[in-house]
Amino acid sequence: MTKEMELGNFQKSVDSDEIKTMAFEIIGEPVKAVSRICEQWGEAEDEVREYDVYVIETDAGKYTLKKTGSKEAQIYAQYLSKGEFHVPQYVGMRQAEDADWICMKYVEGNDMRDMTDETTEKAAETLSKIQSYFWTPSMDKAPENEVEQRFVEYWKRVLRRASSVADDPILRKAYQMFLDRQLTCPCTVSNGDFLQWNVIYDGENVVMIDWGFGGMMPYSLDIARFLAHATETRSTFPFYMNDAQKELFLDRMYEALKTKISREQFNLDVKLATLNEYIEFVEAEEDEDGWYLEHAQALAEELLNL
């Protein structure tokens, strides 16, 4: 009988002088041990991804060392370090072989694939604090850095995605509603991949990690991504969240946003962004059982009947 593999992240011990040296240069402490972050993404033993992310252990504590692009380093150094946000504490960065490596304090805890009412409210608190601080009415000026350039990249991407529903009149019309709103929707510093395994509950706060896809984008994207792929039956991702918790999350998000838009517009923005989430997985052909297409069609009908 084949052993069922547990999906999700795990660590494996590695011995790399290069990683130890780089970590020492940033942290200033001798390295005791190094582990690499891996992900078991499928049921087979070989369905494993090894990330360029390492957990560094020193006498002073544990750190995360991550190979990334300059944009993520910029998000941490120039944006997330500005306030008391629930994100990993930025330590520093180094360049090596045309790549940027960033170092943050390691966050102990568990991801949020099993939501509770408490963690739902804390997740809303974490996200709303960041969104409120960097709230921008619209992205109608030329981007000044890579973080702001992210909106331009995002806009090109969703325009290309529209072609995947061009032959479906209902989805095409509803997705056009989404596209039209993106040019006027308020923007903020966004994580870009706000899924339940990219947040850690440390027992007190919900900490948002992995900002590699982050940048200045419409505020509704992170909200929708967090809700769209979590279900009571874990139908898509292995994330549990019930409908009452989703409503609780939306209520707390709206209440905490310092810059108010109408609740009606807020709800519409999230629904439009949720449609984008569904169509993303249809376009990527990651919808083997048709769950995303079915939900995209139902939501499109709802949007067109508003």
MARZAVO-148038 format. One record per atom (N, C-alpha, C, CB): x, y, z. Coordinates in pm, whole numbers, plus 32768, in hexadecimal, padded with zeros to 4 digits. Glycine has a CB too. Layout:
# residues N
XYZ/...
END
This chain:
# residues 306
80557F888000/800080008000/8058807D8000/7FA08001807B/803C80D97FA5/808C81537F9A/806E81B2800D/807181987F14/80D881E3804A/80C8824180B9/809A82C88083/814C82518108/8032830080BE/7FFE83818093/805A83EF80C6/7F6E839780C6/80858445806A/80E084B1808E/8092852780C6/813584DC8014/80C68565812D/808785DC8166/80B286558115/80AD85EE81FC/8051869D80DE/806F8710808B/8097878780E1/7FF787338033/80EE87DB80A7/8118885480EE/81AE885F80F9/80DB88578178/81D988C48142/826888E18150/82AA888A81BB/827C89738170/8329886E81A6/837A882B820A/840B885981FA/836F878F81FE/845E8839825A/84EB88618257/854487E68252/850D88B882D2/85B387F48208/8617878A820A/86A087C88223/861687398185/86F187858272/877587B78298/87D387B58220/87B08763830B/8822881F8210/8885882881A5/8907885C81DF/885488838130/897588428197/89F8887381C1/8A3588C0814D/8A5687FD81ED/8A2B89458152/8A59899A80E5/8AB08A09811C/89E389D38095/8B308A0780FA/8B8B8A718126/8B628AF780EB/8C1B8A508100/8B308AF48070/8B068B71802F/8A948BB3807D/8ADA8B567F9E/8A318B6480A2/89BF8B9B80ED/89EB8BC98178/894F8B3280F9/8A408B7C81B8/8A708BA1823D/8ABE8C248239/8AC88B328277/8B138C3481D3/8B638CAE81C7/8B0B8D2781AE/8BC98CA08155/8AAB8D188154/8A528D878136/8A008DAF81B0/89F68D6480C1/89CE8D4B81F7/897F8D68826F/89D38DAF82D7/89468CE782A9/8A4F8D8482E9/8AA78DC4834A/8AC18E568325/8B2C8D788355/8AD38E7182A3/8AEE8EFA8276/8A798F568295/8B0B8EFB81E1/89FF8F22828F/89898F7582A8/896A8F7E833D/89118F3F825D/896B8F0C8380/89408F06840C/89AE8F2E846C/89128E7A842E/8A2B8F0A844A/8A9C8F2884A2/8AAC8EC68513/8A8C8FB184DB/8A6D8E518506/8A768DE8856C/8AA08D65852A/89ED8DD885B7/8AF58D15856C/8B198C928535/8A9D8C3B8522/8B7E8C4B8591/8A9A8BF184B4/8A288B9D8493/8A3A8B1284CE/8A148B9583FB/89D68AE38516/89DB8A5E8554/899F89F284FA/89928A5F85D9/89338A1284B4/88EF89AF8461/88A189F583F3/8892895584B6/888C89AD8383/884289E18311/87DD897882E3/88A18A08829D/876289A282CB/86FB894A8293/86BE898D8219/868D892982FD/8698893B81B8/865B8970813E/85C4895B8141/8698892E80C0/857A89C08114/84E989B5810E/84C1896B808F/84A78A428112/84708904809F/843D88B5802F/83A588AE8038/847B88258030/836788897FCA/82D5887B7FC7/82AE87F77F87/829488F17F7A/826087A97FCE/822387317F96/81A1875D7F54/820986C18004/81A3876C7ECF/813087A67E8A/80D0873D7E52/815F87FE7E1B/80FD86C17E49/80A886567E16/80B385DA7E6C/80CC86347D86/806985747E49/806384FA7E9A/80DD84A07E86/7FE584AD7E7A/811F84AA7E11/819284547DF6/820E84867E40/81AE844F7D5F/8268842A7E60/82DF844F7EAD/833584B57E65/833283D37ECA/833884AE7DDF/838E850A7D95/8349858E7D72/83BE84C77D16/82CF85A17D9F/8289861F7D83/82AA86847DF1/81EF86087D7A/832886AC7DED/836087047E54/83A987787E10/83C186B77EB3/839387F07E42/83DF88647E16/8442888A7E82/838088DC7DF4/84BB88AA7E59/852188DD7EB5/853489717E98/85A8888D7EA8/851A89C47EFB/85228A547EE8/85AA8A897F12/84B38A9A7F37/85CE8AFA7ED8/86498B3F7F01/862B8B937F7C/86818B987E8D/85F88B507FE2/85D68B8D8062/86108B3380CF/853A8B9F8073/86598B70812C/86A18B228191/86848B58821C/87398B248175/867A8AFD827B/866D8B238307/86F88B1B8345/86078AC68354/87248B8B837C/87AA8B9883B3/87A28B9A844B/87F18C18837E/87EB8B43848D/87EC8B408520/88718B768554/87D48AB18554/88688BD585B1/88DD8C0D85F5/88C18C11868B/88FF8C9C85BE/89278C3386D9/89118C428769/88B18CB48787/89968C5987B1/88AB8D16872B/88558D8B8741/87C48D718719/888A8E0186F2/87AB8D0386D2/87238CE586A8/871F8CA9861D/86CE8D6186AC/86A68C9F85E6/86938C648561/866D8CCF84FC/86288BF58566/869B8CBC8481/86848D1C8416/865A8CD18398/87038D7183FB/861E8D1B833C/85FD8CE682B9/86528D2E8252/85658CF68299/86978CE281FE/86E88D198191/86A88CED810E/877E8CE9819A/86878D4D80B8/86398D2F8040/86758D707FC5/85A98D5C8052/86838D207F5B/86AC8D557ED9/86328D917E96/86EC8CE67E80/863E8E0B7E68/85C98E507E32/85F38EB87DCD/85778E917EA4/85948F087DA0/85B18F777D47/85BE8FF77D96/85468F857CDD/85EE905E7D54/860390DD7D99/858091197DCA/864B913F7D3E/850F90F67D87/848F91307DB0/846791057E3C/842391097D4D/847690857E5B/845090577EE1/84A790977F4B/845A8FBE7EEA/852990A57F2D/858290E97F8B/855591797FA0/861490E57F5A/852A91B97F34/84FB92437F3B/847C924E7F8D/84E4927B7EAE/842291ED7F7E/83A691EE7FCC/83C591E98061/834C91777FA4/841F91918088/844391878116/848B92048147/849A910C812D/84F1922E80FD/85499299812C/850693228128/85C7929D80D9/84B5933E80C1/848093C480AD/83ED93D280D2/849193EC801E/83A7936580E2/8318936C80FE/82F493298183/82C9932B808D/830792A7818B/82D7925E8200/83239280827F/82E191CB81E7/839A92B88272/83E792E182E8/83BA9369831D/847B92E482C8/835A93AA82DB/832D942F8303/82D0942E837B/82E99473828F/828B93C28390/822893BE83FB/8231933E844B/819C93CC83C3/81DF933484AF/81DC92BC8504/817A925784C9/81B692DF8597/81A2921F8458/814E91BF8412/81739131843D/815C91CF8379/811290D7842F/812A904B8451/8166900383D8/80A790068480/81E5901E83C3/82348FE08359/82BA8FBA8396/8246904082DD/83078F618355/838B8F40838C/83E38FBC8398/83CF8ED78333/842E8FC48405/84879036841B/84FD902F83BB/84B8903A84AD/850C9098836B/8577909E8306/85FD90B4834A/855B910D829F/866290648323/86E8906E835E/874A90AD82FD/871A8FE48388/87499082827F/87A590BA821D/87A69068819E/883090C38256/87FD908D8140/8804904780C1/88939045808D/87A79089805A/88AD8FEA8030/892C8FDF7FEA/890F8FB97F59/898A8F78802D/89688FE37F00/895F8FBA7E75/89CA8F527E5A/896F90337E16/89A48EE97E11/8A028E7F7DEE/89D98E437D69/8A088E127E5D/8A348E467D09/8A1A8E0C7C85/89998E427C47/8A148D747C8E/898E8EC57C42/891C8F097C04/88968EEA7C46/89158EE47B73/88988EC07CC2/881C8EA67D0C/88218EEF7D91/88078E0D7D22/87AD8F137DC2/87A38F527E45/877B8EE97EAC/873C8FC77E42/87BB8EEE7F1E/879A8E987F8F/87708EF28003/88138E3C7FB8/86FA8ED88039/86CB8F2880AA/86C48ED08126/86408F67808B/86D78F108198/86D68EC88217/86718F098275/87648EC78257/861E8EB882B2/85BA8EE68311/85BF8E8E838D/852C8EE382D2/858A8EC383FB/85798E708471/85168DFE8451/85468EC584EB/85368D88847E/84E18D148465/84618D1D84B8/852C8C908484/83F28CF7847C/83708CFC84C0/83478C6D84E6/83038D3F8466/833D8C548568/83108BD28599/82778BCD8595/83448BB88629/82418B588577/81B08B488579/81808AEE850A/816D8BCF856D/80FE8AF084F4/80BF8A9A8490/80798AEE8426/805C8A3984D1/806E8AB483AD/80228AFB8347/7F8D8AF48369/803E8AC082BA/7F3B8B2D8313/7EAE8B3F8336/7E508AEF82DD/7E898BD2832E/7E768A7482C1/7E1E8A21826F/7DA289F482BC/7E6989A7823B/7DA48A008340/7D3089DE8393/7D038A5B83DD/7D52896A83F9/7CAA8AA7839F/7C818B2883D6/7C258B17844E/7C3D8B7B836C/7C348B7284AE/7BD88B7F851E/7BA28C0E851C/7C1C8B5E85A7/7B3C8C29856B/7B098CB28572/7B768D1185A3/7A8E8CB985CE/7BC68CE48602/7C2F8D3A8639/7C978D5C85CF/7C728CF686B0/7CC88CF88587/7D2F8D148523/7CF48D6084AC/7D6F8C9284F2/7C748D4E8491/7C328D9B8428/7C398E308448/7BA08D6E8417/7C168E5484C3/7C198EE184EB/7CA78F1884EE/7BD88EF38574/7D048EC7851A/7D8F8EF58520/7DCA8F068494/7DE48E938572/7DA28EB18437/7DCF8EC083AD/7D9C8F428371/7DA18E488357/7D1F8F63838D/7CE68FE1835D/7D2E9058839B/7C508FE7837C/7D50904E841A/7D9A90B9845D/7E2290D0841B/7DAC909984F2/7E68906383FF/7EEC906E83C1/7EE590AD8337/7F2D8FE583B7/7E8B907B82E4/7E8090AE825B/7E4E913D8257/7E259055820A/7DE9915D82A7/7DAE91E382A3/7E10924E82D1/7D3191E882F9/7E68922C832E/7ECA928D835E/7F2992B682EE/7F19925483D5/7F56925482A1/7FAF92728230/7F6392BC81C3/7FEB91F081F7/7EEB928E81A5/7E9E92CE813A/7E7F9360815B/7E1C92828122/7E59937B81D6/7E37940481FD/7EB0946081F5/7DFE9406828A/7F239430821F/7F9C94838223/7FC794AF8198/800E94378267/7FBB94558136/7FEE947380B0/7F7E948E804B/80439400807E/7F0794AA807D/7E9294BF8027/7EAB95307FC4/7E1594DD807B/7E9295167F45/7EA495777ED9/7E2595767E84/7F2395557E81/7DE595EB7E72/7D6495EE7E2C/7D6695AD7DA2/7D37967C7E1D/7DD495C07D57/7DE0957E7CD4/7E7095887CA7/7D8095BF7C6B/7E9695327C49/7F1E95337C13/7F1F95807B8F/7F5494A27C00/7F0C96047B98/7F0396557B1F/7F8196A47B02/7E8E96B37B29/7FEF96827B45/806F96C57B2A/80D5965D7AFF/80A097137BA7/8140968E7AC2/81A896337A94/81EA95EF7B0C/8211967E7A3F/8205956D7B03/824695287B73/82D1955F7B8F/824F94927B57/82F1956D7C10/837195A57C38/83D6953B7C5F/835E96047CAB/83AA94BF7C75/840694547C9C/83C893CE7C77/8426945B7D35/840F93627C96/83DF92DD7C71/835D92B87CB7/844992767C92/834A92EA7D30/82D192C97D7A/825793047D33/82D992FD7E0B/826393807D05/81F593BE7CBC/81E893857C2E/820994567CB5/8257935A7BF4/8255931E7B6F/8204929C7B6E/82E393037B3F/81F392627BE2/81A891E47BED/811A91F37BB7/81A491B57C7E/80DE92697BC8/8057927D7B93/805792717AFB/802193057BBD/80BC92A77ABA/80C592A07A27/80CF920F79FA/813F92F179F4/812291C17A3E/813191337A1D/80AC90E97A33/81A190F27A73/806C91097AA2/7FEC90CA7AC2/7F8490EA7A57/7FBA90F87B4C/7F7C91667A2D/7F19919079CA/7F2E91477945/7F21922879B5/7FAA913A791B/7FC690F1789F/7F9B905F78AC/805C90F9787B/7FAF90287923/7F8F8F9B7939/7EF98F827933/7FC58F6E79C0/7EA98FD67971/7E188FBE7970/7DDD8FDB78E6/7DD3901479DB/7E1B9035789B/7DED904A7812/7E028FCC77BE/7E3790C277D2/7E758F8B77D1/7E8D8F0D7789/7E2B8EA177B8/7F1E8EDE779F/7E0D8EA17838/7DB18E3B786E/7D278E477830/7DA88E487907/7D008EBF780B/7C7B8ED377D1/7C668E7F7753/7C668F6777B1/7CD28E64770A/7CC58E16768F/7C998D8776AB/7D4A8E157644/7CAF8D577725/7C8B8CCD7746/7BF48CBA7753/7CD08CA277C6/7BAA8D287762/7B188D1E776E/7AD28D6476FA/7AE98D5977F3/7B1C8D837691/7AE58DD07621/7A718D8875DC/7B518DED75BD/7A718D0375E0/7A098CB7759A/798E8C9975F0/7A438C357568/79918CC4766C/791F8CB076C6/78DF8D3876E1/794B8C6B774D/786B8D5476A7/78328DDC76B1/78178E097740/77B18DE27664/77EE8DAE7797/77D08DD47821/78518DF5786D/77848D63786A/78B28D9B7865/79328DB478A9/79788E2E786E/798D8D39789F/79708E3E77EB/79B28EB177AB/797A8F3577DE/79A48EA97712/78F78F4077E5/78B88FBC7812/78D78FD778A6/78208FB677FD/78D08F6F78F7/78EC8F817986/797F8FA4799C/78C78F0279D5/79D78F637951/7A668F817963/7A85900E7932/7ABD8F1B7917/7A3C903F78D2/7A4F90C978A6/7A29912A7916/79FD90E77827/79C491077965/79A2915979DA/7A1A915F7A39/7927911F7A23/7A5A90ED7A4C/7AD190E87AA1/7B3E91417A69/7B0490577AAF/7B5A913679E7/7BC4918779AA/7BA6921C79B6/7BD591617916/7B2B9242799D/7B0692D079A4/7B1F93087A30/7A7292E3797E/7B0492BA7A96/7B1592EA7B1F/7BA792F67B46/7ACE928D7B80/7BFF92A67B0B/7C8B92A87B35/7CCE932F7B1E/7CD7923D7AEC/7CA193797ABD/7CDF93FA7A9E/7CB294697AFC/7CC194217A10/7C4A94517B49/7C1994B67BA8/7C1C94857C38/7B8D94E17B83/7C3A94077C4B/7C3793CB7CD1/7CAA94007D27/7C3D93317CC8/7C9294237DA5/7D00944A7DFE/7D6993DC7E05/7CCB946A7E8B/7DE694067E10/7E5693A87E17/7E9D93B37E9D/7EB993C07DA4/7EEB934F7EBC/7F3A934F7F36/7FAB92EB7F25/7EE2932C7FB2/800992EB7F82/807092847F80/802E91FE7F9A/80E192A27FE9/803C91A47F3B/7FF791237F40/805C90B17F41/7F9791147EC9/803590447F7F/808B8FCE7F85/80908F867EFF/805A8F6E7FF1/80228F837EB8/801E8F477E35/800A8EB07E34/809A8F667DEF/801B8E707EA6/80058DDF7EB0/7FD68DBE7F3E/80878D8F7E8D/7F6D8E047F69/7F3E8DFB7FF3/7EEA8D7E8005/7EED8E788019/7F2F8D0C8003/7EF08C8B801E/7F0E8C5F80AD/7F218C217FB9/7EC38BFF80DC/7ECD8BD78169/7F558B9E818F/7E648B728187/7FA28B6A8130/80268B398158/80918BA48147/804B8ABE8105/80688C1F8127/80C48C908127/80A98CEE819C/80B98CDC80A4/80668CB98201/80548D01827F/80708CA182F2/7FC38D3E828A/80A98CD6835B/80CD8C8583D0/80878CBF844B/81678C8283E4/80458C698496/800C8C938516/80708C6C8582/7F7F8C518530/80A88CD185C5/81118CB78628/80DA8CA886B6/81768D288626/80568C9D86C1/80168C918743/7FE08D148776/80778C5A87A6/800A8D818737/7FDB8E06875E/7FAC8E5686E6/804A8E5287A6/7FFB8E53867B/7FDB8E9F8603/7FE28E468587/803A8F1785F4/7F9D8E73851F/7FA98E34849C/80118E82844D/7F1F8E308450/807A8E3F8423/80ED8E7E83E2/80EC8E5B834D/81728E528424/80EF8EC182F8/80F08EAC8267/81808E9A8238/80AD8F23821D/819B8E2A81F6/82218E0C81C5/821E8E04812C/82578D888203/82928DF680F0/82A38DE08060/82648E51800E/82648D5B8037/82B38EBC7FFA/82868F307FAF/82C28F347F23/82A98FAE7FFA/82E98EC07EEE/83298EBB7E6A/82D08EE87DF8/83578E317E50/824C8EDC7E08/81EE8F097DA0/81AE8F8E7DC6/81818E9E7D89/81E68FD07E2A/81A890487E5F/81C090C47E0C/81D790607EE8/817A912F7E33/818891B07DF1/810992007E01/81AB919E7D5E/810592727DBE/809192CA7DC4/802792977D62/80B8935D7DA5/7FB892687D99/7F4D922F7D46/7EC5924D7D86/7F6091957D35/7E5692357D3E/7DD2924D7D78/7DBF92047DFD/7D6692207D15/7D84924A7E5C/7D7992167EE5/7D2A91957EEE/7D38927E7F3D/7CCD91827E92/7C7191107E9A/7CB3908B7E79/7BFC91267E3D/7D29908D7E3C/7D6790107E0E/7D8E8FB47E81/7DE2902E7DBA/7DD18FE97EE6/7DF98F967F57/7D808F5F7FA2/7E538FE57FB7/7D1A8FB27FB0/7CA18F867FF6/7C628F107FAC/7C3B8FFB8001/7C538F207F2A/7C128EB77EDB/7C648E377ED8/7BFA8EE97E4D/7CE78E437ECC/7D3A8DCA7EC4/7D328D7A7F47/7DCD8DEF7EA5/7D2C8DC27FB6/7D258D808038/7CA48D318049/7D338DE680A7/7C388D64800D/7BB48D25801E/7B938CC07FB1/7B4A8D8F8022/7BC18CD77F37/7B918C8A7EC4/7BB78BF87EC7/7BC58CC77E46/7C288BD77F02/7C5D8B4F7EF8/7C4D8AFE7F78/7CEE8B537ED1/7C068B357FD8/7BEC8AEE8056/7B588AC9805A/7C148B4680D2/7B3C8A4C8077/7AB28A1C807B/7A9E89BF80F2/7A8D89D37FF7/7A2189A38111/7A038946817E/7A2A88B7815B/796F894B81A2/7A2E889980D9/7A4E881180AB/7ADD88058075/79EC87E58040/7B2B8872807F/7BB488758048/7BB188457FB6/7C14881B809D/7B5788807F69/7B3E88517EE0/7BB3886A7E82/7AC488937EA9/7BFF88D27E99/7C6D88F47E3E/7CF388E87E87/7C5B89847E06/7D1189497ED8/7D8789447F2E/7D6189017FB3/7DC289D37F46/7DC488D27FFF/7DA488948081/7D8C88FC80EE/7E16883780AC/7D37896080CE/7D1A89CC812C/7C8989C38159/7D378A5680EB/7C7489C581DD/7BED89C48213/7BC48A51823D/7BE28962828B/7B4E8A7A8210/7B128AF7823D/7A7E8AEF821C/7B568B7581F8/7A288B0B827E/79998B028263/79618B8B823B/794E8ACD82DE/78E68B8C820D/78A98C0781D9/789E8C728245/78208BEA819F/787F8C4A82C0/78738CAB832D/78FA8CEE8348/78408C6783AD/79668CA3833F/79EB8CDC8353/7A108D3A82E1/7A548C6C835E/79E58D1A8269/79FF8D7481F8/79B68DF9820C/79D38D338174/793A8DF3823A/78F08E6E8255/79318EBC82C7/785D8E4E8277/79608E76832B/79A58EB5839B/7A228EFD836B/79C88E4E8407/7A6D8EBB8315/7AE68EF882DE/7AC58F778290/7B2F8E938282/7A5F8F72823C/7A388FE781EF/7A089058824A/79CA8FC2818B/79BA903782AF/798A909D830D/79FF90E28353/792C905E8375/7A5C90948385/7ACD90CD83CE/7B28911D8371/7B1E905E8413/7B3990EF82F7/7B89913A8296/7B4B91C3827C/7B9790EC8212/7ACB91C48261/7A8992428240/7A8992A182B7/79FA92298212/7A6E926D832D/7A6B92C183A5/7AF3930083C2/7A3F926F841D/7B5F92B983A2/7BE592E783C7/7C2593448360/7C3E927183DB/7BF1934582E6/7C2D939C8281/7C15942E82A6/7BF2937D81F5/7C81947A82AB/7C76950682D6/7C3A955E8269/7CFF953B82FD/7C55953D81EC/7C1D9587817D/7BA2953C814C/7C85959B810A/7B2E95768161/7AB2952C8146/7A84953D80B6/7A45955B81A6/7A5694D1807D/7A0394D38007/797F94958034/7A4594857F8C/7919949D7FE2/78989465800D/78A493CE801D/782894887FA7/785493968077/78579305808B/782992BD800C/77FE92DC8103/77CE92FA7FC5/77A092BE7F47/781392B37EE3/772C93117F0B/7862931F7ED7/78D3931C7E7B/793E92BA7EAA/791093A97E6D/795692B77F2C/79B692587F66/798F91C87F44/79BD926A7FFF/791091A67F59/78E2911E7F3B/78F190FE7EA7/7850910D7F66/78D191607E52/78DC914B7DC1/796E91387D99/789F91C17D75/79C691897DD1/7A55917C7DB1/7A8990F17DD2/7AA691E67DFE/7A6090BD7E45/7A8F90387E6E/7A558FCC7E13/7A67901C7F01/79D88FDA7DEC/799C8F777D91/79E18F787D09/79058F917D80/79FE8FEF7CD7/7A448FF97C56/7ACE8FB97C5E/7A4F908C7C2A/7B148FD57CCB/7B998F9A7CDC/7B928F037CF0/7BE18FDB7D53/7B268ED47D2D/7B138E447D3D/7AFD8E017CB6/7A9B8E277D9A/7AB38E437C5E/7AA38E0F7BD6/7B2B8E017B92/7A478E6C7B83/7B808E637BA5/7C078E5B7B6D/7C558DE37BA4/7C548EDC7B8A/7C448DC87C25/7C878D547C61/7C588CD27C1E/7C6B8D4E7CF9/7BD78CC47C0D/7BA18C4B7BD1/7BD48C3A7B41/7B078C4D7BD2/7BCE8CA77AF5/7BF68C9F7A68/7C8C8C887A5B/7BCE8D1F7A1E/7CDA8CB87ABA/7D6A8C9D7AB8/7D858C077AB2/7DAE8CDB7B33/7D3D8BBB7B00/7D568B2B7B06/7D198AE17A8F/7D1E8AF17B88/7CAE8B187A57/7C788AE079DB/7CDC8AF6796A/7BEF8B1F79B8/7D0F8B707961/7D708B9278F9/7DED8B3B7902/7D968C267902/7E1B8B23797D/7E968AD77992/7E818A407984/7ECE8AF57A1B/7E058A187965/7DE2898A7957/7E01893C79D6/7E2E894C78E0/7DE3897C7A48/7DF2893D7ACA/7D6889297B09/7E4E89917B27/7D0D88F87AB7/7C8188EA7AE1/7C4C88637AB2/7C29895F7AAA/7C8C87FA7ADF/7C7187747AAB/7BE087487ABF/7CCC87117AEE/7BA4876C7B2F/7B1A873F7B47/7AB387AA7B27/7B0B87157BD8/7AE0881B7AEE/7A8288837AC3/7A4D88DC7B31/7A1188447A80/7A8688D47BAA/7A5389227C1B/7A5E89B87BFF/7AA188FF7C9C/7AD289E37BCD/7AE58A737BB6/7A8B8AA67B47/7B788A8F7B94/7A7E8A5A7ADB/7A278A867A6D/79968A8F7A9C/7A328A2579F6/79698A2D7AE6/78DF8A2F7B19/78C78AA97B71/78C289AF7B6A/79248AC67BC9/79138B397C22/79258BBE7BD9/79758B317C97/797B8BC07B74/798B8C397B24/790B8C587AD8/7A018C2A7AC1/78CD8BF37A9F/78518C097A53/77E08C397AAD/78278B887A0C/77D58BFE7B24/776B8C277B81/77818CB77BB0/77668BC97BFA/77FE8CD97BCE/781C8D617BFD/78098DC57B8C/78AC8D687C33/782D8DA07B12/781B8DFA7AA0/77868E1A7A8C/78558DBB7A20/77328DB47A96/76A18DCA7A8B/76718E2B7AF7/76558D447A96/76A28E177B70/767B8E6F7BDF/76A58EFF7BC4/76B88E3E7C64/771F8F127B95/77528F987B7B/77048FDE7B0D/77E68F937B56/76E08F957AA6/76978FD17A36/76078FF07A59/769B8F7579BE/75D58FB57AC5/754B8FCE7AF0/754090347B60/750C8F4C7B1C/75B090707B87/75AD90D47BF2/756791537BC1/763C90F57C22/
END
